[in-house]
Amino acid sequence: MRRKLLTGVGLVGAFTLLTASPAFAQEEATVESVKAILDNVWILVAATLVIFMQAGFALVEAGLTRAKNVGNIMLKNLIDFCAGVLAFAAVGFAIAYGPGNDFMGTEGWFLSSSTFGDGFFGNLTTPTFFIFQVAFAATAATIVSGAMAERTKFKSYLVYSFVISALIYPVVVHWIWSSGGWLLNMDTPFIDFAGSTAVHSVGGWASLMGALILGPRIGKYDENGKPRAILGHSIPFALVGVFILLVGWFGFNPGSLLAADVAIGAIAFTTVIAAAAGAITAMATIWIKSGKPDVAMVGNGVLAGLVGVTAGCYAMDGWGALITGAIAGVLVVFAVMFFDRIRIDDPVGAISVHGICGVWGTLAVGLFATEGGLFYGDGADQLVSQAIGVVAVAAWVLVTSGILFLAIKSTIGLRVNPEEEIEGLDVHEHGSPGYGPDTLAGASAGI
């Protein structure tokens, strides 16, 4: 009884505060106006969670690389967000969501108010929608940081960061999420609810081209081409980063509903089920393969499950999410080993986690979606649409990011010189070590 009384008092107080606000002094509160306010508040909260994922990425990447490069890693993740905000505001947002053609938007530069008026994004105001979307753009950009870690010139990375947020990523978003995009408007629309392809595969394919064009780190392969382990300097950093990313994903996936709706609970449920399944199957797989439950690989299993379910978190039930996450956890282990074997040096497994598991998760929608999924007896039309989207986005990102990295390499240069790589990017690129001398002196040899 006391709990009910307190709840009632709280609701009365909240309504009193709401109706006392200036907006309601001139206009009577309606269900629609309250819902619009709640939608905007929820999406801003979700955007905050997604933005905080930058800290998670920074910790994962810093932990899985060496201490001599920790400052460089942290700054790249910060700059991905800052560069992303400016580039996306200037041109990327218009390319992604502005009126135009099937390929890209052609209006709305610099968030032009004449293009994005009231009601353009439903209940969401243009600033609210922009903040949520720019958080996704920065996520796609920052995925590449880990794959190119420990040997990339900072100024070259800065150029990349602007270009992916201004052009490469927005075009994909227009195809998939804009009302005018060709993938969304196929006879059987392509489904990528929160970005297994739009965000994660974009980052994964760009990571592949960056790592391939850069080449492996010095000492990664012996004279026979056999990979050597280059250990990261802080497993605690990496695992805390994984936990931050897991929490941030509850803004990433439920927030993609773009409304404060009871359905966000079901989306959160499929998200956490897939993450847990990915961790367990990755742990089992690496345990069988190596004889030990490798800590970093289990962390990547969590992320693999999250990436995998991101496309179908709204379209699948719990069983579909469980299977999707479990298979992603197995895939990430074998993918990391495969890229190591073919001499593509990816220090944090970004290509495997985001690229390979992003593809799997996108295709899984065609298998496990409760409406349109092959396993639910609805035929293969959805699976075909998913495959078309996967191939189209891969082609676009591989070609454009490849051209970008080759252009950077042939002009200002992409890779630091061997001396700088051996001694560390923190001192040579930024003027001071990320850690003080006492910390570095206590670290293991080979940092």
C-alpha positions as CSV (number, residue, x, y, z in Angstrom):
1,M,0.0,0.0,0.0
2,R,2.8,2.4,0.9
3,R,4.6,1.7,-2.4
4,K,1.4,2.4,-4.3
5,L,0.9,5.6,-2.4
6,L,4.4,6.8,-3.1
7,T,4.1,5.9,-6.8
8,G,0.9,7.9,-7.0
9,V,2.5,10.9,-5.3
10,G,5.4,10.6,-7.7
11,L,3.2,10.6,-10.8
12,V,1.2,13.5,-9.6
13,G,4.4,15.4,-8.9
14,A,5.9,14.6,-12.3
15,F,2.6,15.7,-14.0
16,T,2.6,18.9,-12.0
17,L,6.2,19.7,-13.0
18,L,5.4,18.9,-16.6
19,T,2.3,21.0,-16.9
20,A,4.1,23.9,-15.1
21,S,6.8,24.1,-17.8
22,P,6.6,27.0,-20.3
23,A,5.7,24.7,-23.1
24,F,2.6,23.7,-21.3
25,A,1.7,27.1,-20.0
26,Q,0.3,27.9,-23.5
27,E,-0.8,24.5,-24.6
28,E,-2.8,21.7,-22.8
29,A,-0.8,18.5,-22.4
30,T,-1.9,15.7,-24.7
31,V,-1.0,12.1,-25.1
32,E,0.8,12.9,-28.3
33,S,2.8,15.8,-26.8
34,V,3.9,13.8,-23.8
35,K,4.9,10.9,-26.0
36,A,7.0,13.2,-28.2
37,I,8.8,14.5,-25.2
38,L,9.5,11.0,-23.9
39,D,10.7,9.9,-27.3
40,N,13.2,12.7,-27.4
41,V,14.4,12.1,-23.9
42,W,14.8,8.4,-24.4
43,I,16.7,8.8,-27.7
44,L,19.1,11.3,-26.1
45,V,19.7,8.9,-23.2
46,A,20.3,6.1,-25.8
47,A,22.7,8.4,-27.8
48,T,24.6,9.1,-24.6
49,L,25.1,5.3,-24.1
50,V,26.3,4.9,-27.6
51,I,28.7,7.9,-27.3
52,F,30.1,6.3,-24.2
53,M,30.9,3.2,-26.2
54,Q,33.9,5.2,-27.6
55,A,35.4,4.8,-24.1
56,G,34.8,1.1,-24.3
57,F,36.5,0.8,-27.7
58,A,39.4,2.9,-26.5
59,L,40.0,0.6,-23.5
60,V,39.6,-2.6,-25.5
61,E,42.1,-1.4,-28.1
62,A,44.5,0.1,-25.6
63,G,44.5,-3.1,-23.5
64,L,45.1,-5.4,-26.4
65,T,48.1,-3.3,-27.7
66,R,51.4,-2.3,-26.2
67,A,52.0,0.3,-23.5
68,K,54.1,2.4,-25.8
69,N,51.1,3.2,-28.0
70,V,48.4,3.7,-25.4
71,G,48.1,7.5,-25.7
72,N,47.9,7.2,-29.5
73,I,45.1,4.7,-29.2
74,M,43.1,6.9,-26.8
75,L,43.5,10.0,-28.9
76,K,42.4,8.2,-32.1
77,N,39.1,7.2,-30.4
78,L,38.5,10.7,-29.1
79,I,39.2,12.2,-32.6
80,D,37.0,9.7,-34.3
81,F,34.1,11.2,-32.3
82,C,35.1,14.8,-32.7
83,A,35.9,14.5,-36.4
84,G,32.8,12.5,-36.9
85,V,30.5,15.2,-35.4
86,L,31.9,17.9,-37.7
87,A,32.0,15.8,-40.9
88,F,28.6,14.3,-40.3
89,A,27.0,17.7,-39.5
90,A,28.5,19.3,-42.5
91,V,27.8,16.7,-45.2
92,G,27.3,13.2,-43.9
93,F,23.9,13.7,-42.3
94,A,22.5,15.2,-45.6
95,I,24.0,12.3,-47.6
96,A,22.5,9.8,-45.2
97,Y,19.0,11.2,-44.6
98,G,18.5,14.2,-47.0
99,P,16.1,14.1,-50.0
100,G,17.9,12.9,-53.1
101,N,18.0,9.7,-55.1
102,D,18.3,5.9,-54.4
103,F,22.0,6.3,-53.9
104,M,22.5,9.3,-51.6
105,G,20.8,12.4,-50.2
106,T,21.6,15.6,-52.1
107,E,20.0,18.3,-49.8
108,G,20.3,19.4,-46.2
109,W,24.0,20.4,-46.0
110,F,25.0,21.7,-42.6
111,L,21.7,20.5,-41.1
112,S,19.7,22.9,-43.2
113,S,16.5,23.7,-41.3
114,S,14.7,24.3,-44.6
115,T,15.2,20.6,-45.4
116,F,14.7,19.0,-42.0
117,G,11.6,20.7,-40.7
118,D,9.2,19.7,-37.9
119,G,7.9,16.2,-38.4
120,F,10.7,15.1,-40.8
121,F,11.9,12.6,-38.2
122,G,8.5,11.8,-36.7
123,N,8.4,12.8,-33.0
124,L,12.2,13.4,-32.9
125,T,13.6,16.9,-33.4
126,T,16.4,17.3,-35.9
127,P,19.0,17.9,-33.2
128,T,17.9,14.8,-31.2
129,F,18.0,12.6,-34.3
130,F,21.4,14.0,-35.4
131,I,23.0,13.3,-32.0
132,F,21.8,9.7,-32.1
133,Q,22.9,9.2,-35.6
134,V,26.3,10.8,-35.2
135,A,27.0,8.5,-32.3
136,F,26.6,5.6,-34.8
137,A,28.8,7.3,-37.4
138,A,31.6,7.6,-34.8
139,T,31.2,4.0,-33.9
140,A,31.7,2.8,-37.5
141,A,34.8,5.0,-37.8
142,T,36.4,4.0,-34.5
143,I,36.2,0.2,-35.3
144,V,39.1,0.8,-37.8
145,S,41.4,2.2,-35.1
146,G,42.1,-1.2,-33.6
147,A,42.9,-2.9,-36.8
148,M,45.4,-0.2,-37.8
149,A,46.9,0.1,-34.4
150,E,50.6,0.6,-33.6
151,R,51.9,1.6,-37.0
152,T,49.6,4.3,-38.5
153,K,50.5,8.0,-38.8
154,F,48.2,10.1,-36.8
155,K,47.7,12.8,-39.4
156,S,46.8,10.0,-41.9
157,Y,44.3,8.5,-39.6
158,L,42.7,11.9,-39.1
159,V,42.1,12.2,-42.8
160,Y,40.5,8.7,-42.9
161,S,38.3,9.6,-39.9
162,F,36.8,12.7,-41.7
163,V,36.2,10.9,-45.0
164,I,34.5,7.8,-43.5
165,S,32.1,10.0,-41.5
166,A,31.5,12.4,-44.4
167,L,31.0,10.0,-47.3
168,I,31.6,6.3,-47.0
169,Y,29.4,5.5,-44.0
170,P,26.6,8.0,-44.9
171,V,26.0,6.5,-48.3
172,V,25.5,3.1,-46.8
173,V,23.1,4.6,-44.2
174,H,21.1,6.2,-47.1
175,W,20.7,2.8,-48.8
176,I,19.6,1.0,-45.7
177,W,17.8,3.5,-43.3
178,S,16.7,6.4,-45.5
179,S,13.1,6.3,-46.9
180,G,14.6,6.8,-50.4
181,G,17.4,4.1,-50.1
182,W,17.4,1.3,-52.7
183,L,18.0,-1.5,-50.2
184,L,15.1,-0.5,-48.1
185,N,12.9,-0.2,-51.2
186,M,13.5,-3.6,-52.7
187,D,10.4,-5.9,-53.1
188,T,11.6,-7.6,-49.9
189,P,13.2,-4.8,-47.9
190,F,16.6,-5.4,-46.5
191,I,16.5,-5.5,-42.7
192,D,19.3,-4.2,-40.6
193,F,17.6,-2.8,-37.5
194,A,20.5,-1.4,-35.6
195,G,23.5,-1.8,-37.9
196,S,25.2,-5.2,-38.2
197,T,25.9,-4.1,-41.8
198,A,25.4,-0.3,-41.7
199,V,27.8,0.2,-38.8
200,H,29.8,-2.9,-38.0
201,S,30.4,-4.3,-41.4
202,V,31.3,-0.9,-42.7
203,G,33.9,-0.6,-40.0
204,G,35.0,-4.2,-40.5
205,W,35.5,-3.9,-44.3
206,A,37.4,-0.6,-43.9
207,S,39.5,-2.3,-41.2
208,L,40.4,-5.1,-43.7
209,M,41.6,-2.6,-46.3
210,G,43.5,-0.5,-43.8
211,A,45.3,-3.5,-42.3
212,L,46.0,-5.0,-45.7
213,I,47.4,-1.8,-47.2
214,L,49.4,-1.0,-44.0
215,G,51.0,-4.4,-43.7
216,P,51.7,-6.3,-40.4
217,R,53.6,-4.8,-37.4
218,I,57.3,-5.3,-37.2
219,G,58.0,-8.7,-35.6
220,K,54.5,-10.1,-36.1
221,Y,55.7,-12.9,-38.4
222,D,58.9,-14.9,-38.3
223,E,61.1,-15.6,-41.3
224,N,58.8,-18.5,-42.2
225,G,55.7,-16.4,-42.1
226,K,54.4,-18.0,-38.9
227,P,52.6,-15.5,-36.7
228,R,54.0,-14.5,-33.4
229,A,51.9,-13.4,-30.4
230,I,52.3,-9.7,-29.6
231,L,50.7,-9.5,-26.2
232,G,48.6,-6.5,-25.2
233,H,49.7,-4.6,-22.0
234,S,46.4,-4.7,-20.0
235,I,43.8,-7.4,-20.0
236,P,41.9,-5.5,-17.3
237,F,41.6,-2.5,-19.7
238,A,40.3,-4.8,-22.4
239,L,37.7,-6.5,-20.2
240,V,36.4,-3.2,-18.7
241,G,36.1,-2.0,-22.2
242,V,34.0,-5.0,-23.1
243,F,31.7,-4.3,-20.2
244,I,31.3,-0.6,-21.2
245,L,30.5,-1.7,-24.8
246,L,27.9,-4.2,-23.5
247,V,26.2,-1.5,-21.5
248,G,26.4,0.9,-24.4
249,W,24.7,-1.6,-26.6
250,F,21.5,-1.1,-24.7
251,G,21.4,2.3,-26.2
252,F,22.6,1.0,-29.6
253,N,19.9,-1.6,-30.2
254,P,16.8,-0.5,-28.1
255,G,17.5,3.1,-29.1
256,S,17.2,2.2,-32.8
257,L,13.4,1.9,-32.3
258,L,13.6,5.7,-32.2
259,A,10.7,5.8,-29.7
260,A,10.0,5.3,-26.0
261,D,8.0,2.1,-26.5
262,V,7.5,-1.1,-24.5
263,A,9.2,-3.0,-27.3
264,I,12.6,-1.7,-26.2
265,G,12.5,-4.4,-23.4
266,A,12.2,-7.2,-26.0
267,I,15.1,-5.7,-28.0
268,A,17.3,-5.5,-24.9
269,F,16.4,-9.1,-24.1
270,T,17.6,-10.4,-27.5
271,T,20.7,-8.3,-27.2
272,V,21.8,-9.6,-23.9
273,I,21.0,-13.2,-24.8
274,A,23.2,-13.1,-27.9
275,A,26.0,-11.4,-26.0
276,A,26.0,-14.2,-23.3
277,A,25.8,-16.9,-25.9
278,G,28.7,-15.4,-27.9
279,A,30.9,-15.4,-24.8
280,I,30.2,-19.0,-23.9
281,T,30.7,-20.4,-27.4
282,A,33.9,-18.4,-28.0
283,M,35.3,-19.6,-24.6
284,A,34.5,-23.2,-25.5
285,T,35.9,-22.9,-28.9
286,I,39.3,-21.4,-27.9
287,W,39.5,-23.7,-24.9
288,I,39.2,-26.7,-27.3
289,K,41.6,-25.2,-29.8
290,S,44.3,-24.0,-27.5
291,G,43.7,-25.9,-24.2
292,K,43.1,-22.6,-22.3
293,P,40.0,-20.3,-22.0
294,D,41.8,-17.2,-23.4
295,V,40.5,-14.1,-21.7
296,A,40.7,-11.7,-24.6
297,M,39.0,-14.1,-26.9
298,V,36.1,-14.5,-24.5
299,G,35.8,-10.7,-24.5
300,N,35.7,-10.7,-28.3
301,G,33.0,-13.4,-28.0
302,V,30.8,-11.1,-26.1
303,L,31.3,-8.4,-28.8
304,A,30.8,-11.0,-31.6
305,G,27.4,-11.9,-30.2
306,L,26.4,-8.3,-29.9
307,V,27.4,-7.5,-33.4
308,G,25.7,-10.6,-34.7
309,V,22.3,-9.8,-33.2
310,T,22.3,-6.1,-34.0
311,A,20.6,-6.5,-37.4
312,G,17.9,-8.8,-36.1
313,C,17.4,-7.8,-32.5
314,Y,13.9,-6.5,-33.2
315,A,13.0,-9.2,-35.8
316,M,14.0,-12.3,-33.8
317,D,12.8,-14.0,-30.7
318,G,15.0,-15.2,-27.9
319,W,15.8,-18.5,-29.6
320,G,16.9,-16.8,-32.8
321,A,19.1,-14.4,-30.8
322,L,20.6,-17.3,-28.9
323,I,21.6,-19.2,-32.0
324,T,22.8,-16.0,-33.8
325,G,25.0,-15.1,-30.8
326,A,26.3,-18.6,-30.3
327,I,27.4,-19.0,-33.9
328,A,29.0,-15.6,-33.9
329,G,31.1,-16.7,-30.9
330,V,32.4,-19.6,-32.8
331,L,33.0,-17.6,-36.0
332,V,35.1,-15.0,-34.3
333,V,37.6,-17.5,-33.0
334,F,38.2,-19.1,-36.4
335,A,38.1,-15.7,-38.2
336,V,40.9,-14.3,-35.9
337,M,43.0,-17.4,-36.6
338,F,42.3,-17.2,-40.4
339,F,43.4,-13.6,-40.7
340,D,46.5,-14.3,-38.7
341,R,47.3,-17.2,-41.0
342,I,47.0,-15.1,-44.2
343,R,49.2,-12.4,-42.7
344,I,46.6,-9.7,-42.2
345,D,47.7,-8.2,-38.8
346,D,44.6,-7.1,-36.8
347,P,45.8,-6.5,-33.2
348,V,42.3,-6.4,-31.7
349,G,40.3,-8.7,-34.0
350,A,38.2,-5.9,-35.4
351,I,37.8,-7.4,-38.9
352,S,36.6,-10.7,-37.3
353,V,34.3,-9.2,-34.7
354,H,32.7,-6.4,-36.8
355,G,33.2,-7.5,-40.4
356,I,32.7,-11.3,-40.3
357,C,30.1,-11.3,-37.4
358,G,28.3,-8.4,-39.0
359,V,27.9,-10.3,-42.2
360,W,26.7,-13.4,-40.2
361,G,24.2,-11.4,-38.2
362,T,22.8,-9.7,-41.3
363,L,22.3,-13.1,-43.0
364,A,20.8,-14.6,-39.8
365,V,17.8,-12.2,-40.2
366,G,16.9,-14.1,-43.3
367,L,17.0,-17.4,-41.3
368,F,15.6,-16.5,-37.9
369,A,13.3,-13.5,-38.3
370,T,9.9,-14.4,-36.9
371,E,8.3,-12.8,-40.0
372,G,10.1,-13.7,-43.3
373,G,12.7,-16.0,-41.8
374,L,13.5,-19.3,-43.7
375,F,13.3,-21.4,-40.5
376,Y,9.8,-20.1,-39.9
377,G,8.6,-21.4,-43.3
378,D,8.4,-18.1,-45.0
379,G,10.7,-18.9,-47.9
380,A,14.1,-17.5,-48.9
381,D,13.1,-14.0,-50.2
382,Q,14.4,-12.3,-47.0
383,L,17.6,-14.3,-47.0
384,V,18.2,-13.2,-50.7
385,S,17.6,-9.6,-49.8
386,Q,20.0,-9.8,-46.9
387,A,22.7,-11.4,-49.1
388,I,22.2,-8.6,-51.7
389,G,22.7,-6.0,-49.0
390,V,25.8,-7.7,-47.6
391,V,27.5,-7.9,-51.0
392,A,26.6,-4.3,-52.1
393,V,27.9,-2.8,-48.9
394,A,31.0,-4.9,-48.9
395,A,31.8,-3.8,-52.5
396,W,31.2,-0.1,-51.7
397,V,33.3,0.0,-48.6
398,L,36.1,-2.2,-49.9
399,V,36.5,-0.1,-53.0
400,T,36.1,3.4,-51.5
401,S,38.2,2.7,-48.4
402,G,40.8,1.0,-50.5
403,I,41.1,4.1,-52.7
404,L,41.2,6.3,-49.7
405,F,44.0,4.4,-48.0
406,L,46.0,4.1,-51.2
407,A,45.6,7.8,-51.8
408,I,46.8,8.6,-48.3
409,K,49.7,6.2,-48.7
410,S,50.9,7.8,-51.9
411,T,50.6,11.4,-50.7
412,I,51.2,12.1,-47.0
413,G,52.1,8.5,-46.2
414,L,50.1,6.0,-44.1
415,R,52.7,4.2,-42.0
416,V,55.2,5.5,-39.5
417,N,58.9,4.7,-40.1
418,P,60.4,1.6,-38.5
419,E,62.2,3.5,-35.8
420,E,59.0,5.3,-34.7
421,E,57.1,2.0,-34.7
422,I,59.7,0.2,-32.6
423,E,60.1,3.0,-30.0
424,G,56.4,3.8,-29.8
425,L,53.9,6.2,-31.3
426,D,53.2,8.0,-28.1
427,V,56.5,9.8,-28.0
428,H,57.1,10.1,-31.7
429,E,53.6,11.1,-32.8
430,H,52.4,13.0,-29.7
431,G,55.6,14.2,-27.9
432,S,55.2,12.3,-24.6
433,P,54.6,8.7,-23.3
434,G,51.1,7.6,-22.4
435,Y,52.4,6.3,-19.1
436,G,55.1,7.8,-16.9
437,P,58.6,6.3,-16.8
438,D,58.0,4.4,-13.6
439,T,55.0,2.6,-15.2
440,L,56.9,1.8,-18.3
441,A,59.9,0.5,-16.4
442,G,57.7,-2.0,-14.6
443,A,56.1,-3.3,-17.8
444,S,57.3,-6.4,-19.5
445,A,60.1,-6.4,-22.1
446,G,59.0,-6.0,-25.7
447,I,56.6,-3.1,-25.1
